[in-house]
Structure formats: structure tokens, C-alpha cells
Amino acid sequence: MGKAQPKPVSCSERLLWWLFVIGGLLVVLAAVPAVPWRLSRTDTNMGNRFVVDRWYNLFGATNQFGKTVNWFTLKKKMRQKSEEFGRPSPTSALVGTVGNELGAGGAVMGCAVWQACKDHVAARYANYATLAACGMFSLFSLVIGALCCVGTLIFMNFENSVSSKKDKKKKKKKEPEYEECLTPQGRTMVCSICAFALSFIGVASFMYVLDSSLKDFKTTAYYPYAKSHAAAYVGGFGCWLLFICMVMCINRVASCCGKRDSEENEQMAGPPGPGGKGGYAPQTYGGYGGYGEHAGGYPPQYQQWQPPAYAPPQQW
């Protein structure tokens, strides 16, 4: 016998396949270090401190020379400064006492005991620690979400082969085997949900944490606010495509868009009779119209029998 021909691919499945490919590539592109999440233009109020634009990504932020500094490195520097500013010393205590009596404030006391400077350094240390952890979490979440997109495409390619194997088993009429918990389309649906959920969590979490950290910096010192840039929009658009794919995969399993009604009508009508007409109702033995195209109220195997013709006795 010849091999079973694969099921033809519909237009919706082709569209679903391409949406998964494009969405997965956009999610991976958002995790690339060369693509910035936020951009802060050069601010003249900062003087010679920052004479170039500052970029922010999952791994860190650029310094005054345009080189990317890791979040963990910034965290370590701010921790050292915070410990240095908070460490008591006889000189700082003497200068602080004189400054309080004269009412000169931080200009006389120095930055080491200036409360506003200490608060800003502490805020930077806490936020850099949060950004370092969130950046690594978002990176792994985006990478795993892209891998789930690849897994979804693999499950979609396996659906036709699995369905053909099941048809062969039904034809052979073997003993009933243990049924799997999920159908091939169900596994595709679960993988698509994981792809969207992980990608969306990775994009949304880093955008929220970075935005709240930049706003916190502005409350304790003058800090130029950075606006969203390419990676935020690329990752968001990729998540939107994956959301559409997830809805389509759920509809393939749950049949929420009118497909269920036609299937239920076909099941109620039943399979066609031997003659190609009628379902279960007209095929009953005592029903009107007989069995399929045959007349009478009996099955065709009984109608095909005919009594033998009468043979006259031979004359001698």
C-alpha cells in the first residue's frame, strides 16, 4: 500500500507559522545589547560630565565615553560610595560640627556628609541592584520565549504525522491504548501560551523597573530622563504578534469562532447510508423509505435473497 499523503496546509496555518517566526525574531532582537531600550540625549546642564547620548539596555548603561557599563559594575561602585559616605571619621565629624554651627550646609561639610548626596547614592545603589537582577531575568525570559516559538513550530509540523499514525492504528483495529492527556494541537496551544507569557513578562518587567528607577533618580538629584527607544517598541510589537498566535492556537483547540456548530450538525446528521443518502434516522429497519436506496423495511442482505424459480416436472 502507498504512503498516506500529508494533510494540506491551510492559509490560516501558514499565516500562524509566519507570525510565530516574525514574533520570535523580534523578541530575540529586543534582547540584543546593540539595541537600546531607552535613550537620553545630551544635556547641557550636566556640563562636561556627559557630552554624548546615554543608552540603556538589558545589560547596562553607557558612560561619558559612550562605553557600556554593566549594571553589576554600577551597583558595586555605588555600594562603595555609599559605604564611604556613611563611614564615620574624625575629620568629617569636626567639619560637620563647624558647618552646623555656621549654617553653611553641604558646601562646607563636603559631599561625604551631605545628606542629599548620601540619599542619591543610596538610591542609585538600590535601583542598580534591582536593574541588574531584572535585566538578567528579562534576558532569560525573552530567550526562553523565543525558544518556545521554535518549539511551537516543531509541534505544528508534527501534527500531520501524528494524525496519520492514529488513522493507521484505527484501520488496523488494535487493542485500545492509553490516551494522551493533550492532543497534538493541545501541545501546540500550551507552547504558544508559554511563548507569549514569557516574552510579555520579559518586556513589561524591564520597562517598568527601568522607568521607576529613572523617576526615583529624579527625586533625589538632577537626572536627565531617558525616553523609550527601539528595543521597547520592537519587543512590544513582537509580543503583540505572539498574542495573536496564542489566540489562534486556542481557537484551533476550543473552536470558538463558529467551527463547532458545523461539526455538531454533522454529528447529529450521522454518517451517510450505504446508498449515499440518509443518516441514522432513515436507516432504521422499520422506518419509512427502507435501508438507504433499497425499498422495504429490511437490510439489503435479506432483500438480495430470491426464491428459486419453479421448475415443472419432467415428462417421460
N, C-alpha and C positions, 0 to 999 in steps of 0.2 A: 504494500500500500504506500502511496505517496505521503510526503510530509504535510502536516497541516499548515495551511497558509496563515501568516500573521494577520491579526486584525488591522484593518486600515486605520490610519491616524486621522482623526477629525481636525477641523480647523481650530476648535477650542483647545485641544490638547497641544497643537503646535504653538498657539498663542501663549498658553501656560508655560510651555518649555522655554520660549524666548524670554518671557517675563522673569522666570527664575534665573536665567543666565545673566540678563542685564541687571537685575536687582542684586545678585550675588557679587558681580563685578563692582558695582557702585559701593557696596558695603566694604569690600576689600580696599577700594580706592580711598575711602574715608580714613582707613587705618594707616595709610602710608605716611611716614614722617614728613615728606616733602609737601604734603597738602595741609595748609594751616586751617585750624578751626576758628581762630579769632585773629584779628589784625588791629594793631594800634598805630596810627600814623604818628609821624614825628611831631613832638610838641615843643614849641619854642620856650615854654615856661620851665622846662626841665634843664635848660642851659646846655652845657656840653656833656651832660650825663648820657643822654640818648639823642644821638644825631641821625639815627636811622629808624626805620619802622620796626616794630616789635611783633613777632609772630608767636602764636600759641598753638601747640598740638598735643597729642596724647602723651608725648614723651617729655616735653619741657617747653621752655620759652627762650627766645633769643636774648642775648645781652647787648651791650652798647657797641659791640663789634660785629653784630649780625650772626654770631655763632650760637647754636642751640645748646642750652644748659639743661641738664636733666632735672626733673622735679626732685629727685632724691638728693642731688647735689645742692640745690637751692634750700632744701629742708635742712641739710647738715650745716650750711653756712648760717642760716637764721637761728638754728639751735645754739651754735657757738656764740653768736652775737647776743642772743637772749641771756645765756649764762654769763657772758662778760658784763652786760649791763646790770644784771641782778646781783653780781658778786660784790660784797661789801669790801671797802678798802679805807684806810685812814685818810688818804688824800680826798677821796670823793665825799667822805663824811664831813671833813673840815670845810671843803668848798661848798657843800650843801648847806651847812650851818650859816656860813657867811652870806650865801645867796639868799637864804630865807630872811635873815635879819635886814639885809639891804633891799629886799624886794625886787632883785634884778631878774629872777626867774631862770629859765634854762640857759640863757646866753652866758651867765656867769658860772652856773653849776656844771655846764658841759652836758654833752649828749648821754654820757654814761649814767647820769641820774635824772635825766629829763624824762618826766613821766609820759609825755606824748610820744617821744621816740621809743621808749620802752614798750608802750602799748602797741605801737605799729609793728615793731619787731616781733612781739609775741603773736600778733595777729597773722603776720606773714608765716611764721613758723607753723602755726596750727593749720593754716589753709594750704601751705605747701605739702604738709603731710597728708592732708585729705586728697589733694590733687594727685599726688604720687600714687596713692592706693587706687583712686578712682580711674586714673589713666591706665594702669595695668589691668584693672577689671574690665574696662571698656574695650581694651585691645583684645583680650582673650574672648570676650563676648562677641565681638564683631567677627573674629576669625572662626569661632565655632559656629556662628550663624551662617557664615559663607560655606563652611563645610556641610552644614545641614542642607543648604541649597543643592550642593553636589549630590548628597545622599537622596534628596527628593527626586532629582533627575534619574538617578540609578533605579529607584523604586518604580518610577514611571515606565522605564524601559523593561522592567521585569514583569509588569502587569500582564502583557500579552502572552509571554511564555508560561506564566503560572496558570492563566486561564485555559490555554491549550492543553496543558498537562492534566488539569482537572477534567476537561472534556474527554480525554482519552481514558481516564480512570472510570468515568461514568459508563463509557461504552463497554469496557471490559467487565463491568458488574462485579467488582471485587467486594470483599467484606468492608463494611463501613469503618473508616479510620477516624482517628481523633481529629476533631475540627479545631483549627487555629482560632485564637481569640480575635485577631484582626484579619480582615481581608486584604488583598494587595492594595486596593485603593485606600483602605483604612490606614495602612502603614505609610502610604504617601501623604495622607492628611496629617498624621501625627508629626511627621518630619517637617512638613511645611509650617505647622504651628510653631515648632521649635525654632525654625529659621527666622520667622518674623519676630517671635518673642525675644530671642537673644539679640538680634540686630537692633530692635527698637530700644531695649533696655540699655545696650551699649551706647547708642547715640544720645538718648534722652538723659541718662545719668551724667555723662561727662559735660553736656551742655548746661545742665542745671548746676552742677557743682562748680564749674568754671565761672559761670555768671554770678553765683552767690559769693564766690571768693573775690572776684574783682570789685563787686559792690561793697564787700567788707573792707577792702583796702582803702576805698574812698572815704570811709567813715573815720579813719584814724590819721590819714595824711592825704596830700595831693597825689592822686594816682590817675593817669590817663585811662579812660575806659576803652576797652577793645570791643569792636563790633564783630558779629558773626561773619565768617568768611566761607571759602569754598567747601571745606570738608563738612561743615554743618549742613549745608544745602544738599550736597551730594549724598551724604548719609541719610538725610531725611527723605529725599526722593527715592532712594533705594528701599527704605523701609515701607514707603507707600506702595511701591510695586510688589513687595513681598506680602503686604496686607491683601492686595487684590488676588495674588496667587493663593493665599491661605483661604480666602472666601470661596474661590473657585474649587479648591480641593475639598472643602467642607461640603459644597453643593454637590460634588460628584458622589459623595457617600450618603448625604442626607436627602438629596433630591428635593430641594426647597423651591425650585423655580418651574413647577408645572410638569415635570417629568413623571412624578409619582402618579398623577391622575391617569395618564395614558397607560401606565403599566398596570394599575389596578383594574382598569376597564378590560384590558386584555386577559387578566387573570380571571375576572368574573365571567367573561365570554367563554373561556376554556379553549382547549386546542381543537383544531378542525377535525371533522369526522373522516372516515376512510374515503368518502367520495369527495372531500374537499369542501363540504358545506356543513354548516351547523356546528354547535358545540355540544355540551353535555345534555342540555335540555331536549333537543330533537333526536338524540341518540338513544333515548330510553326505549326499552323493548315494547312497552305498551303505549308509547306516545304516538301522536298523530304524525304521519309522514314517514314512519319506518326508520330504518337504520341508514343514515347518510342518504345516498341516492336510491337505495333499494326500497321497494314497496313492502308493505306488511309490517307486522309487529315483531318479527323475529330477526335474529342476527343473520348475516349473509351466509355463514357456514351451514345453517339449516335450510336456507332458501335455495341453495345450489343443488340440493338433492332432488331428483325427479324419479317418479316411479317408472319401472321398466315398461316398455310398450307391450301391449297384448299380442301374443303370438298364437295364431289359430292352430288347432291340432292337425297333424299331418294325415293325409288320406292315403290309405294303402290301395 
